[in-house]
Amino acid sequence: MTEKISISLTDEHAQLLQDAVKSGDYASSSEVIREALREWKARHLLARLWDEGLASGPAERDWSMRDIKADARRRKASA
């Protein structure tokens, strides 16, 4: 399902949109906007998860990155 929405862009943003399509990287302006929204959504999710991690307090263990990776590999192997 899709919905048509009309938006206003600055001349600079409109030119970026047109250039992205003209370059052949995107088939349409809609594709550019959809990808931008997906990236915006992912960035906001990552920021929320980061904030939740900080709010959860210090880790119970003082693990190094090597420890974290080894633990992840053990979990993956046992799954």
PDB file of N, CA, C and O in Angstrom:
ATOM      1  N   MET A   1       0.839  -1.176   0.000  1.00  0.00           N
ATOM      2  CA  MET A   1       0.000   0.000   0.000  1.00  0.00           C
ATOM      3  C   MET A   1       0.885   1.242   0.000  1.00  0.00           C
ATOM      4  O   MET A   1       1.877   1.297   0.727  1.00  0.00           O
ATOM      5  N   THR A   2       0.544   2.205  -0.786  1.00  0.00           N
ATOM      6  CA  THR A   2       1.313   3.445  -0.831  1.00  0.00           C
ATOM      7  C   THR A   2       0.372   4.632  -0.669  1.00  0.00           C
ATOM      8  O   THR A   2      -0.832   4.539  -0.909  1.00  0.00           O
ATOM      9  N   GLU A   3       0.947   5.722  -0.263  1.00  0.00           N
ATOM     10  CA  GLU A   3       0.188   6.958  -0.092  1.00  0.00           C
ATOM     11  C   GLU A   3       0.964   8.080  -0.744  1.00  0.00           C
ATOM     12  O   GLU A   3       2.168   8.219  -0.525  1.00  0.00           O
ATOM     13  N   LYS A   4       0.287   8.878  -1.539  1.00  0.00           N
ATOM     14  CA  LYS A   4       0.945  10.031  -2.158  1.00  0.00           C
ATOM     15  C   LYS A   4       0.950  11.176  -1.170  1.00  0.00           C
ATOM     16  O   LYS A   4      -0.068  11.510  -0.564  1.00  0.00           O
ATOM     17  N   ILE A   5       2.128  11.773  -1.022  1.00  0.00           N
ATOM     18  CA  ILE A   5       2.300  12.896  -0.107  1.00  0.00           C
ATOM     19  C   ILE A   5       3.042  13.992  -0.854  1.00  0.00           C
ATOM     20  O   ILE A   5       4.000  13.720  -1.577  1.00  0.00           O
ATOM     21  N   SER A   6       2.617  15.179  -0.686  1.00  0.00           N
ATOM     22  CA  SER A   6       3.286  16.322  -1.293  1.00  0.00           C
ATOM     23  C   SER A   6       4.182  16.980  -0.248  1.00  0.00           C
ATOM     24  O   SER A   6       3.748  17.252   0.871  1.00  0.00           O
ATOM     25  N   ILE A   7       5.443  17.234  -0.624  1.00  0.00           N
ATOM     26  CA  ILE A   7       6.371  17.870   0.304  1.00  0.00           C
ATOM     27  C   ILE A   7       7.031  19.066  -0.374  1.00  0.00           C
ATOM     28  O   ILE A   7       7.104  19.143  -1.600  1.00  0.00           O
ATOM     29  N   SER A   8       7.501  19.978   0.432  1.00  0.00           N
ATOM     30  CA  SER A   8       8.253  21.118  -0.082  1.00  0.00           C
ATOM     31  C   SER A   8       9.712  20.939   0.308  1.00  0.00           C
ATOM     32  O   SER A   8      10.026  20.577   1.442  1.00  0.00           O
ATOM     33  N   LEU A   9      10.600  21.200  -0.650  1.00  0.00           N
ATOM     34  CA  LEU A   9      12.031  21.081  -0.419  1.00  0.00           C
ATOM     35  C   LEU A   9      12.715  22.396  -0.749  1.00  0.00           C
ATOM     36  O   LEU A   9      12.246  23.171  -1.583  1.00  0.00           O
ATOM     37  N   THR A  10      13.834  22.629  -0.076  1.00  0.00           N
ATOM     38  CA  THR A  10      14.647  23.775  -0.464  1.00  0.00           C
ATOM     39  C   THR A  10      15.210  23.491  -1.857  1.00  0.00           C
ATOM     40  O   THR A  10      15.216  22.345  -2.307  1.00  0.00           O
ATOM     41  N   ASP A  11      15.676  24.519  -2.527  1.00  0.00           N
ATOM     42  CA  ASP A  11      16.271  24.328  -3.846  1.00  0.00           C
ATOM     43  C   ASP A  11      17.457  23.359  -3.764  1.00  0.00           C
ATOM     44  O   ASP A  11      17.649  22.522  -4.647  1.00  0.00           O
ATOM     45  N   GLU A  12      18.235  23.483  -2.706  1.00  0.00           N
ATOM     46  CA  GLU A  12      19.397  22.612  -2.528  1.00  0.00           C
ATOM     47  C   GLU A  12      18.978  21.148  -2.394  1.00  0.00           C
ATOM     48  O   GLU A  12      19.559  20.273  -3.036  1.00  0.00           O
ATOM     49  N   HIS A  13      17.970  20.883  -1.559  1.00  0.00           N
ATOM     50  CA  HIS A  13      17.505  19.505  -1.391  1.00  0.00           C
ATOM     51  C   HIS A  13      16.867  18.964  -2.658  1.00  0.00           C
ATOM     52  O   HIS A  13      17.049  17.793  -2.993  1.00  0.00           O
ATOM     53  N   ALA A  14      16.125  19.801  -3.362  1.00  0.00           N
ATOM     54  CA  ALA A  14      15.517  19.367  -4.619  1.00  0.00           C
ATOM     55  C   ALA A  14      16.595  18.986  -5.626  1.00  0.00           C
ATOM     56  O   ALA A  14      16.456  18.000  -6.351  1.00  0.00           O
ATOM     57  N   GLN A  15      17.675  19.774  -5.668  1.00  0.00           N
ATOM     58  CA  GLN A  15      18.765  19.476  -6.589  1.00  0.00           C
ATOM     59  C   GLN A  15      19.458  18.167  -6.218  1.00  0.00           C
ATOM     60  O   GLN A  15      19.806  17.378  -7.097  1.00  0.00           O
ATOM     61  N   LEU A  16      19.658  17.935  -4.923  1.00  0.00           N
ATOM     62  CA  LEU A  16      20.252  16.669  -4.468  1.00  0.00           C
ATOM     63  C   LEU A  16      19.395  15.488  -4.900  1.00  0.00           C
ATOM     64  O   LEU A  16      19.911  14.467  -5.355  1.00  0.00           O
ATOM     65  N   LEU A  17      18.099  15.635  -4.757  1.00  0.00           N
ATOM     66  CA  LEU A  17      17.162  14.578  -5.139  1.00  0.00           C
ATOM     67  C   LEU A  17      17.251  14.302  -6.637  1.00  0.00           C
ATOM     68  O   LEU A  17      17.340  13.150  -7.061  1.00  0.00           O
ATOM     69  N   GLN A  18      17.225  15.359  -7.425  1.00  0.00           N
ATOM     70  CA  GLN A  18      17.310  15.214  -8.882  1.00  0.00           C
ATOM     71  C   GLN A  18      18.648  14.607  -9.301  1.00  0.00           C
ATOM     72  O   GLN A  18      18.696  13.761 -10.194  1.00  0.00           O
ATOM     73  N   ASP A  19      19.736  15.040  -8.654  1.00  0.00           N
ATOM     74  CA  ASP A  19      21.051  14.505  -8.985  1.00  0.00           C
ATOM     75  C   ASP A  19      21.153  13.020  -8.669  1.00  0.00           C
ATOM     76  O   ASP A  19      21.780  12.264  -9.410  1.00  0.00           O
ATOM     77  N   ALA A  20      20.541  12.606  -7.573  1.00  0.00           N
ATOM     78  CA  ALA A  20      20.565  11.188  -7.196  1.00  0.00           C
ATOM     79  C   ALA A  20      19.882  10.339  -8.255  1.00  0.00           C
ATOM     80  O   ALA A  20      20.348   9.245  -8.572  1.00  0.00           O
ATOM     81  N   VAL A  21      18.786  10.832  -8.799  1.00  0.00           N
ATOM     82  CA  VAL A  21      18.064  10.091  -9.842  1.00  0.00           C
ATOM     83  C   VAL A  21      18.838  10.148 -11.161  1.00  0.00           C
ATOM     84  O   VAL A  21      18.978   9.134 -11.844  1.00  0.00           O
ATOM     85  N   LYS A  22      19.338  11.332 -11.517  1.00  0.00           N
ATOM     86  CA  LYS A  22      20.083  11.481 -12.774  1.00  0.00           C
ATOM     87  C   LYS A  22      21.341  10.618 -12.802  1.00  0.00           C
ATOM     88  O   LYS A  22      21.755  10.157 -13.866  1.00  0.00           O
ATOM     89  N   SER A  23      21.947  10.399 -11.642  1.00  0.00           N
ATOM     90  CA  SER A  23      23.173   9.601 -11.579  1.00  0.00           C
ATOM     91  C   SER A  23      22.911   8.131 -11.898  1.00  0.00           C
ATOM     92  O   SER A  23      23.834   7.383 -12.221  1.00  0.00           O
ATOM     93  N   GLY A  24      21.651   7.728 -11.804  1.00  0.00           N
ATOM     94  CA  GLY A  24      21.301   6.333 -12.040  1.00  0.00           C
ATOM     95  C   GLY A  24      21.316   5.494 -10.780  1.00  0.00           C
ATOM     96  O   GLY A  24      21.007   4.303 -10.816  1.00  0.00           O
ATOM     97  N   ASP A  25      21.679   6.121  -9.650  1.00  0.00           N
ATOM     98  CA  ASP A  25      21.677   5.370  -8.394  1.00  0.00           C
ATOM     99  C   ASP A  25      20.261   5.013  -7.952  1.00  0.00           C
ATOM    100  O   ASP A  25      20.055   4.039  -7.228  1.00  0.00           O
ATOM    101  N   TYR A  26      19.300   5.799  -8.387  1.00  0.00           N
ATOM    102  CA  TYR A  26      17.893   5.581  -8.019  1.00  0.00           C
ATOM    103  C   TYR A  26      17.038   5.708  -9.270  1.00  0.00           C
ATOM    104  O   TYR A  26      17.362   6.463 -10.186  1.00  0.00           O
ATOM    105  N   ALA A  27      15.951   4.965  -9.295  1.00  0.00           N
ATOM    106  CA  ALA A  27      15.053   5.008 -10.444  1.00  0.00           C
ATOM    107  C   ALA A  27      14.067   6.164 -10.360  1.00  0.00           C
ATOM    108  O   ALA A  27      13.531   6.603 -11.377  1.00  0.00           O
ATOM    109  N   SER A  28      13.829   6.658  -9.145  1.00  0.00           N
ATOM    110  CA  SER A  28      12.849   7.731  -8.984  1.00  0.00           C
ATOM    111  C   SER A  28      13.124   8.531  -7.720  1.00  0.00           C
ATOM    112  O   SER A  28      13.876   8.107  -6.841  1.00  0.00           O
ATOM    113  N   SER A  29      12.503   9.684  -7.653  1.00  0.00           N
ATOM    114  CA  SER A  29      12.596  10.512  -6.446  1.00  0.00           C
ATOM    115  C   SER A  29      12.026   9.767  -5.252  1.00  0.00           C
ATOM    116  O   SER A  29      12.533   9.896  -4.137  1.00  0.00           O
ATOM    117  N   SER A  30      10.993   9.002  -5.472  1.00  0.00           N
ATOM    118  CA  SER A  30      10.374   8.244  -4.386  1.00  0.00           C
ATOM    119  C   SER A  30      11.354   7.263  -3.762  1.00  0.00           C
ATOM    120  O   SER A  30      11.365   7.078  -2.545  1.00  0.00           O
ATOM    121  N   GLU A  31      12.188   6.628  -4.606  1.00  0.00           N
ATOM    122  CA  GLU A  31      13.183   5.702  -4.074  1.00  0.00           C
ATOM    123  C   GLU A  31      14.176   6.414  -3.163  1.00  0.00           C
ATOM    124  O   GLU A  31      14.562   5.882  -2.122  1.00  0.00           O
ATOM    125  N   VAL A  32      14.585   7.609  -3.554  1.00  0.00           N
ATOM    126  CA  VAL A  32      15.528   8.384  -2.748  1.00  0.00           C
ATOM    127  C   VAL A  32      14.903   8.702  -1.392  1.00  0.00           C
ATOM    128  O   VAL A  32      15.545   8.539  -0.355  1.00  0.00           O
ATOM    129  N   ILE A  33      13.660   9.154  -1.404  1.00  0.00           N
ATOM    130  CA  ILE A  33      12.973   9.525  -0.168  1.00  0.00           C
ATOM    131  C   ILE A  33      12.759   8.297   0.711  1.00  0.00           C
ATOM    132  O   ILE A  33      12.946   8.367   1.926  1.00  0.00           O
ATOM    133  N   ARG A  34      12.367   7.167   0.107  1.00  0.00           N
ATOM    134  CA  ARG A  34      12.158   5.949   0.906  1.00  0.00           C
ATOM    135  C   ARG A  34      13.441   5.511   1.587  1.00  0.00           C
ATOM    136  O   ARG A  34      13.425   5.133   2.759  1.00  0.00           O
ATOM    137  N   GLU A  35      14.569   5.558   0.853  1.00  0.00           N
ATOM    138  CA  GLU A  35      15.838   5.161   1.475  1.00  0.00           C
ATOM    139  C   GLU A  35      16.218   6.136   2.586  1.00  0.00           C
ATOM    140  O   GLU A  35      16.702   5.718   3.638  1.00  0.00           O
ATOM    141  N   ALA A  36      16.005   7.415   2.365  1.00  0.00           N
ATOM    142  CA  ALA A  36      16.324   8.403   3.397  1.00  0.00           C
ATOM    143  C   ALA A  36      15.491   8.148   4.657  1.00  0.00           C
ATOM    144  O   ALA A  36      15.999   8.265   5.772  1.00  0.00           O
ATOM    145  N   LEU A  37      14.232   7.804   4.482  1.00  0.00           N
ATOM    146  CA  LEU A  37      13.377   7.519   5.638  1.00  0.00           C
ATOM    147  C   LEU A  37      13.801   6.246   6.357  1.00  0.00           C
ATOM    148  O   LEU A  37      13.754   6.182   7.586  1.00  0.00           O
ATOM    149  N   ARG A  38      14.217   5.224   5.594  1.00  0.00           N
ATOM    150  CA  ARG A  38      14.701   3.988   6.232  1.00  0.00           C
ATOM    151  C   ARG A  38      15.951   4.281   7.063  1.00  0.00           C
ATOM    152  O   ARG A  38      16.084   3.793   8.185  1.00  0.00           O
ATOM    153  N   GLU A  39      16.860   5.075   6.513  1.00  0.00           N
ATOM    154  CA  GLU A  39      18.076   5.416   7.254  1.00  0.00           C
ATOM    155  C   GLU A  39      17.767   6.275   8.473  1.00  0.00           C
ATOM    156  O   GLU A  39      18.380   6.101   9.526  1.00  0.00           O
ATOM    157  N   TRP A  40      16.830   7.191   8.340  1.00  0.00           N
ATOM    158  CA  TRP A  40      16.411   8.025   9.469  1.00  0.00           C
ATOM    159  C   TRP A  40      15.837   7.156  10.585  1.00  0.00           C
ATOM    160  O   TRP A  40      16.143   7.349  11.762  1.00  0.00           O
ATOM    161  N   LYS A  41      14.999   6.195  10.192  1.00  0.00           N
ATOM    162  CA  LYS A  41      14.388   5.292  11.173  1.00  0.00           C
ATOM    163  C   LYS A  41      15.460   4.465  11.884  1.00  0.00           C
ATOM    164  O   LYS A  41      15.417   4.312  13.105  1.00  0.00           O
ATOM    165  N   ALA A  42      16.419   3.935  11.126  1.00  0.00           N
ATOM    166  CA  ALA A  42      17.487   3.129  11.717  1.00  0.00           C
ATOM    167  C   ALA A  42      18.348   3.964  12.662  1.00  0.00           C
ATOM    168  O   ALA A  42      18.733   3.492  13.731  1.00  0.00           O
ATOM    169  N   ARG A  43      18.650   5.199  12.272  1.00  0.00           N
ATOM    170  CA  ARG A  43      19.469   6.077  13.115  1.00  0.00           C
ATOM    171  C   ARG A  43      18.758   6.388  14.422  1.00  0.00           C
ATOM    172  O   ARG A  43      19.381   6.418  15.483  1.00  0.00           O
ATOM    173  N   HIS A  44      17.460   6.619  14.345  1.00  0.00           N
ATOM    174  CA  HIS A  44      16.699   6.909  15.567  1.00  0.00           C
ATOM    175  C   HIS A  44      16.574   5.674  16.457  1.00  0.00           C
ATOM    176  O   HIS A  44      16.604   5.789  17.682  1.00  0.00           O
ATOM    177  N   LEU A  45      16.436   4.506  15.859  1.00  0.00           N
ATOM    178  CA  LEU A  45      16.400   3.267  16.644  1.00  0.00           C
ATOM    179  C   LEU A  45      17.736   3.062  17.349  1.00  0.00           C
ATOM    180  O   LEU A  45      17.774   2.737  18.536  1.00  0.00           O
ATOM    181  N   LEU A  46      18.826   3.252  16.620  1.00  0.00           N
ATOM    182  CA  LEU A  46      20.142   3.095  17.218  1.00  0.00           C
ATOM    183  C   LEU A  46      20.353   4.091  18.364  1.00  0.00           C
ATOM    184  O   LEU A  46      20.904   3.730  19.404  1.00  0.00           O
ATOM    185  N   ALA A  47      19.925   5.317  18.180  1.00  0.00           N
ATOM    186  CA  ALA A  47      20.057   6.326  19.236  1.00  0.00           C
ATOM    187  C   ALA A  47      19.251   5.930  20.468  1.00  0.00           C
ATOM    188  O   ALA A  47      19.712   6.103  21.596  1.00  0.00           O
ATOM    189  N   ARG A  48      18.046   5.398  20.254  1.00  0.00           N
ATOM    190  CA  ARG A  48      17.210   4.971  21.375  1.00  0.00           C
ATOM    191  C   ARG A  48      17.861   3.816  22.127  1.00  0.00           C
ATOM    192  O   ARG A  48      17.890   3.799  23.358  1.00  0.00           O
ATOM    193  N   LEU A  49      18.386   2.847  21.370  1.00  0.00           N
ATOM    194  CA  LEU A  49      19.040   1.708  22.002  1.00  0.00           C
ATOM    195  C   LEU A  49      20.299   2.149  22.748  1.00  0.00           C
ATOM    196  O   LEU A  49      20.594   1.633  23.826  1.00  0.00           O
ATOM    197  N   TRP A  50      21.026   3.084  22.189  1.00  0.00           N
ATOM    198  CA  TRP A  50      22.224   3.618  22.851  1.00  0.00           C
ATOM    199  C   TRP A  50      21.835   4.253  24.185  1.00  0.00           C
ATOM    200  O   TRP A  50      22.456   3.997  25.216  1.00  0.00           O
ATOM    201  N   ASP A  51      20.789   5.088  24.141  1.00  0.00           N
ATOM    202  CA  ASP A  51      20.326   5.750  25.361  1.00  0.00           C
ATOM    203  C   ASP A  51      19.865   4.740  26.410  1.00  0.00           C
ATOM    204  O   ASP A  51      20.137   4.907  27.598  1.00  0.00           O
ATOM    205  N   GLU A  52      19.164   3.689  25.968  1.00  0.00           N
ATOM    206  CA  GLU A  52      18.721   2.649  26.901  1.00  0.00           C
ATOM    207  C   GLU A  52      19.930   1.937  27.528  1.00  0.00           C
ATOM    208  O   GLU A  52      19.929   1.618  28.717  1.00  0.00           O
ATOM    209  N   GLY A  53      20.942   1.701  26.719  1.00  0.00           N
ATOM    210  CA  GLY A  53      22.137   1.051  27.237  1.00  0.00           C
ATOM    211  C   GLY A  53      22.832   1.906  28.286  1.00  0.00           C
ATOM    212  O   GLY A  53      23.244   1.404  29.332  1.00  0.00           O
ATOM    213  N   LEU A  54      22.958   3.183  28.009  1.00  0.00           N
ATOM    214  CA  LEU A  54      23.566   4.086  28.985  1.00  0.00           C
ATOM    215  C   LEU A  54      22.739   4.166  30.260  1.00  0.00           C
ATOM    216  O   LEU A  54      23.281   4.190  31.365  1.00  0.00           O
ATOM    217  N   ALA A  55      21.422   4.208  30.096  1.00  0.00           N
ATOM    218  CA  ALA A  55      20.532   4.323  31.260  1.00  0.00           C
ATOM    219  C   ALA A  55      20.533   3.055  32.110  1.00  0.00           C
ATOM    220  O   ALA A  55      20.179   3.098  33.288  1.00  0.00           O
ATOM    221  N   SER A  56      20.926   1.930  31.522  1.00  0.00           N
ATOM    222  CA  SER A  56      20.895   0.672  32.268  1.00  0.00           C
ATOM    223  C   SER A  56      22.022   0.583  33.297  1.00  0.00           C
ATOM    224  O   SER A  56      22.030  -0.312  34.141  1.00  0.00           O
ATOM    225  N   GLY A  57      22.957   1.502  33.221  1.00  0.00           N
ATOM    226  CA  GLY A  57      24.031   1.519  34.205  1.00  0.00           C
ATOM    227  C   GLY A  57      25.241   0.738  33.745  1.00  0.00           C
ATOM    228  O   GLY A  57      25.270   0.210  32.633  1.00  0.00           O
ATOM    229  N   PRO A  58      26.231   0.668  34.602  1.00  0.00           N
ATOM    230  CA  PRO A  58      27.467  -0.023  34.233  1.00  0.00           C
ATOM    231  C   PRO A  58      27.251  -1.528  34.085  1.00  0.00           C
ATOM    232  O   PRO A  58      26.346  -2.111  34.683  1.00  0.00           O
ATOM    233  N   ALA A  59      28.097  -2.123  33.284  1.00  0.00           N
ATOM    234  CA  ALA A  59      28.021  -3.570  33.069  1.00  0.00           C
ATOM    235  C   ALA A  59      28.352  -4.294  34.363  1.00  0.00           C
ATOM    236  O   ALA A  59      29.113  -3.799  35.194  1.00  0.00           O
ATOM    237  N   GLU A  60      27.770  -5.466  34.517  1.00  0.00           N
ATOM    238  CA  GLU A  60      28.040  -6.267  35.708  1.00  0.00           C
ATOM    239  C   GLU A  60      29.459  -6.829  35.685  1.00  0.00           C
ATOM    240  O   GLU A  60      30.052  -7.090  36.731  1.00  0.00           O
ATOM    241  N   ARG A  61      29.987  -7.010  34.490  1.00  0.00           N
ATOM    242  CA  ARG A  61      31.334  -7.532  34.341  1.00  0.00           C
ATOM    243  C   ARG A  61      32.183  -6.483  33.633  1.00  0.00           C
ATOM    244  O   ARG A  61      31.670  -5.652  32.884  1.00  0.00           O
ATOM    245  N   ASP A  62      33.445  -6.532  33.875  1.00  0.00           N
ATOM    246  CA  ASP A  62      34.376  -5.647  33.183  1.00  0.00           C
ATOM    247  C   ASP A  62      34.966  -6.414  32.008  1.00  0.00           C
ATOM    248  O   ASP A  62      36.090  -6.912  32.083  1.00  0.00           O
ATOM    249  N   TRP A  63      34.201  -6.506  30.919  1.00  0.00           N
ATOM    250  CA  TRP A  63      34.594  -7.296  29.767  1.00  0.00           C
ATOM    251  C   TRP A  63      35.352  -6.450  28.757  1.00  0.00           C
ATOM    252  O   TRP A  63      35.080  -5.262  28.582  1.00  0.00           O
ATOM    253  N   SER A  64      36.297  -7.084  28.107  1.00  0.00           N
ATOM    254  CA  SER A  64      36.983  -6.457  26.981  1.00  0.00           C
ATOM    255  C   SER A  64      36.186  -6.785  25.714  1.00  0.00           C
ATOM    256  O   SER A  64      35.270  -7.606  25.748  1.00  0.00           O
ATOM    257  N   MET A  65      36.536  -6.150  24.614  1.00  0.00           N
ATOM    258  CA  MET A  65      35.872  -6.456  23.338  1.00  0.00           C
ATOM    259  C   MET A  65      36.128  -7.914  22.966  1.00  0.00           C
ATOM    260  O   MET A  65      35.252  -8.568  22.400  1.00  0.00           O
ATOM    261  N   ARG A  66      37.301  -8.425  23.270  1.00  0.00           N
ATOM    262  CA  ARG A  66      37.616  -9.838  22.999  1.00  0.00           C
ATOM    263  C   ARG A  66      36.657 -10.745  23.774  1.00  0.00           C
ATOM    264  O   ARG A  66      36.169 -11.737  23.233  1.00  0.00           O
ATOM    265  N   ASP A  67      36.385 -10.409  25.042  1.00  0.00           N
ATOM    266  CA  ASP A  67      35.456 -11.192  25.863  1.00  0.00           C
ATOM    267  C   ASP A  67      34.054 -11.170  25.265  1.00  0.00           C
ATOM    268  O   ASP A  67      33.380 -12.198  25.202  1.00  0.00           O
ATOM    269  N   ILE A  68      33.627 -10.002  24.831  1.00  0.00           N
ATOM    270  CA  ILE A  68      32.280  -9.848  24.261  1.00  0.00           C
ATOM    271  C   ILE A  68      32.149 -10.696  22.996  1.00  0.00           C
ATOM    272  O   ILE A  68      31.150 -11.391  22.813  1.00  0.00           O
ATOM    273  N   LYS A  69      33.155 -10.639  22.127  1.00  0.00           N
ATOM    274  CA  LYS A  69      33.114 -11.417  20.887  1.00  0.00           C
ATOM    275  C   LYS A  69      33.125 -12.919  21.178  1.00  0.00           C
ATOM    276  O   LYS A  69      32.391 -13.680  20.549  1.00  0.00           O
ATOM    277  N   ALA A  70      33.952 -13.340  22.125  1.00  0.00           N
ATOM    278  CA  ALA A  70      34.014 -14.760  22.475  1.00  0.00           C
ATOM    279  C   ALA A  70      32.670 -15.236  23.017  1.00  0.00           C
ATOM    280  O   ALA A  70      32.220 -16.333  22.686  1.00  0.00           O
ATOM    281  N   ASP A  71      32.033 -14.421  23.843  1.00  0.00           N
ATOM    282  CA  ASP A  71      30.722 -14.771  24.392  1.00  0.00           C
ATOM    283  C   ASP A  71      29.687 -14.875  23.277  1.00  0.00           C
ATOM    284  O   ASP A  71      28.858 -15.785  23.276  1.00  0.00           O
ATOM    285  N   ALA A  72      29.737 -13.947  22.335  1.00  0.00           N
ATOM    286  CA  ALA A  72      28.795 -13.971  21.209  1.00  0.00           C
ATOM    287  C   ALA A  72      28.995 -15.227  20.367  1.00  0.00           C
ATOM    288  O   ALA A  72      28.027 -15.845  19.924  1.00  0.00           O
ATOM    289  N   ARG A  73      30.253 -15.602  20.148  1.00  0.00           N
ATOM    290  CA  ARG A  73      30.524 -16.820  19.375  1.00  0.00           C
ATOM    291  C   ARG A  73      30.017 -18.061  20.102  1.00  0.00           C
ATOM    292  O   ARG A  73      29.455 -18.961  19.478  1.00  0.00           O
ATOM    293  N   ARG A  74      30.213 -18.111  21.426  1.00  0.00           N
ATOM    294  CA  ARG A  74      29.705 -19.244  22.205  1.00  0.00           C
ATOM    295  C   ARG A  74      28.179 -19.321  22.111  1.00  0.00           C
ATOM    296  O   ARG A  74      27.615 -20.402  21.937  1.00  0.00           O
ATOM    297  N   ARG A  75      27.525 -18.183  22.226  1.00  0.00           N
ATOM    298  CA  ARG A  75      26.053 -18.178  22.128  1.00  0.00           C
ATOM    299  C   ARG A  75      25.576 -18.626  20.765  1.00  0.00           C
ATOM    300  O   ARG A  75      24.609 -19.380  20.648  1.00  0.00           O
ATOM    301  N   LYS A  76      26.257 -18.159  19.737  1.00  0.00           N
ATOM    302  CA  LYS A  76      25.871 -18.530  18.369  1.00  0.00           C
ATOM    303  C   LYS A  76      26.065 -20.031  18.143  1.00  0.00           C
ATOM    304  O   LYS A  76      25.220 -20.690  17.538  1.00  0.00           O
ATOM    305  N   ALA A  77      27.172 -20.554  18.627  1.00  0.00           N
ATOM    306  CA  ALA A  77      27.461 -21.983  18.456  1.00  0.00           C
ATOM    307  C   ALA A  77      26.456 -22.869  19.185  1.00  0.00           C
ATOM    308  O   ALA A  77      26.148 -23.967  18.721  1.00  0.00           O
ATOM    309  N   SER A  78      25.947 -22.405  20.313  1.00  0.00           N
ATOM    310  CA  SER A  78      25.009 -23.212  21.080  1.00  0.00           C
ATOM    311  C   SER A  78      23.558 -23.016  20.636  1.00  0.00           C
ATOM    312  O   SER A  78      22.664 -23.707  21.126  1.00  0.00           O
ATOM    313  N   ALA A  79      23.322 -22.106  19.738  1.00  0.00           N
ATOM    314  CA  ALA A  79      21.942 -21.840  19.285  1.00  0.00           C
ATOM    315  C   ALA A  79      21.479 -22.829  18.248  1.00  0.00           C
ATOM    316  O   ALA A  79      20.348 -22.740  17.771  1.00  0.00           O
TER     317      ALA A  79
END
